[in-house]
Amino acid sequence: MSKAFTKESDRDDEDDGADGAPSIPKGVKNYITPAGFQRLQDELKHLLRVERPKVVEVVSWAAGNGDRSENGDYIYGKKRLREIDRRIRFLNKRLEAAEVVDPQRQTTRDRVFFGATVIYARDDGEERTITIVGIDETDTDAGRVSWISPIARALLKAQEGDVVELRTPAGVESIEVVEIRYPD
């Protein structure tokens, strides 16, 4: 059958999520904090136990109303069901590949590792605070950056007082590690 007549994407087996979540690079583990792992599990349970059953009920009700080609509830419901199923597949893959790392158990607290909160100073003296978390936990507004991001990679294994080079599209910038904290 021609690809023009298929509804499902050929990318179903890829790692990108319904929300545009980044894919995990090949050969890289999916590190995640216990809290992030729990959030993914909670979302999966909610989709399976609440969202999907509601949509299935609406779709079956709409299907019983006759002509499906002009039935908005049926058409929208089927589309929403595909979105939910895609997200469920994505979450299952991410949870299976997840390697939970608890930052509270970090023994080497004088260096930057996964789960560290780092205060660093830029060349202009401005200080910023970031926490290094898993790919599925990033929130730039809250200062939570992925451990594979350029800033996190530049800071990994650094100690307080170290000056590291951060490669940005604008060029290389030197940043100094001011403070490293881990949750207690």
N, C-alpha and C positions, 0 to 999 in steps of 0.2 A: 504494500500500500504506500502511496506517496506521502511524504512528510507533510504535505500541505493539508492533508485530511486528518491528521492526528491532533488530538486535543492536548494531551500531556506533553510536557517538555521532555526532550531527550536528556535533560540535565538532572532528572530526579535522583540519580545516584550520586550526584556531586554533593559537596558539603555545605554549600551556601544555604542559609536559612530563608524563611519567608520574609523576615524583616531585614534582609540585606546584611546579615551577620557575616563577618569575614570567614573565609575558609581557613582551615588549619593547614599550614605548609606540610608537604609530604615529609615523613620521617621525623616530625616534631610532635612531642607529646602535648596533650590538651590539659595543661596544668590548670587547676581551679581551686579556689578556697572552699572550705566546708560550707560557708554561707552561700556562695555562688552555686555550688552543687545542689544545695537544698532548694534554692529558688528555681533552678531548672526542673527539679523533680516536682515541685509544687505546681509549676506551670503545666507540666505534662499531665499530672493528675487532674487538674482543673479542666484541661481540654478533653480528656478521656471520660471524666465523670459528669461534667456539667455542660460544657459547650457543645460537644459532638452529639450527645443524646437529644438536646434541644433542637438542633438543626435537623437531625434525622427525623424527629417528630414532625417538624414543619414541612419537610420535603415529602414525607409519606402522606400527610394530610393534603398538601397541594397536589400530589400525584393523583389522589382520589377524586379531585374536582374535575377531571376530564382533560380537555385540550392542554397539553403541556407546553406547546410552542408559544402560547401567548400568556402563560401563567407566570407572573412576576415572582411570586413566592417560590415556585418550583425552580425557576431559572437562577434566581439569586441564591436560594438554598443549596443547590448543587454546586454553585461556584464557591460558596462559603465552606461547604463540606470539603471540597478539594483543597482549599487553603488550610483548613484545620488539619487534614490528613498530611499535607506537606510539612506543616510545622511539627506534627507528632513524629514523623519520620526523622526530621532534622534533630529534634530533641533526643530521640532514642539513640541516634548515632553519636551525638555529643556526650550523652551520659555514659554510653558504652566505652568511649575513648577517653573519658575523663580520668585524670590522675589527681586525686585530692591531696593537696599540700596544705597543712595547717601552719600558718605563720607563727602561731603561738609556741610551736615546738622548735622553732629555729634556735639552734644552740650558738651559732656564730653571729652574734648580734652587732658586731662592730663593722660588718660589711653589708653591702646591699645585695639582697637576694629576693626571691619571690615573696610577696606579702609585706615587704618593707614600705614604710612611709618615709619619704625622703624630702628634706628641705634643701634646695640648691639655689645658688646665686648665679645670676647671669653676668655677662661682662658689664652691663650697665648698672649693676648693683641690685637689680630687682630680684627679690626672693620669691620662689614658687614652691608649692608643696604638691607632691604626687604620691600615690600609693600604687605599687606594682601588683596587678591582679591578672586573672586569666582572661583569655580572649572574649569569653561570653559575659564578662563582668565589667567591661569598660564603660566609663561615663566621664567624658572629658570635662563636663561642667562641674563634677564633684572631685576632679583631680585623680580619677581612677584610670590608669593607663595599662594597656596590655603589656605583658612581659616580653612580647616580640616587637614592640614599638621601638623606633629609633632612640627615644629618650631613655627607655628602660634598658635597652642593650648597651647604651653608652655608660649608664650608671652601674650596671651589674658588677659585683665584686669590688666596687670602690669603697673606700673608707672615708670617714669624716676628715675634711681638709684636703682630700684629693681633688685635683683639677682634671676633668676628662673632656675629651673633644666630642661634640655633638654635631653630626653631619646633617645639615638641613638643605632644602632646595636653595636657600639664599647663601649657602656656604658653610664653612666650619665655624662653630661657636664654642668657646671654652666656658665650661660651667664648673663651679666649685661645690662640692658636697658639704653642706653646713651641718646637717643633723640627720641621723638615721634612727628610726623608731620601729619597734615591732609591737603588736598587741600583746597585752599581758594575759 
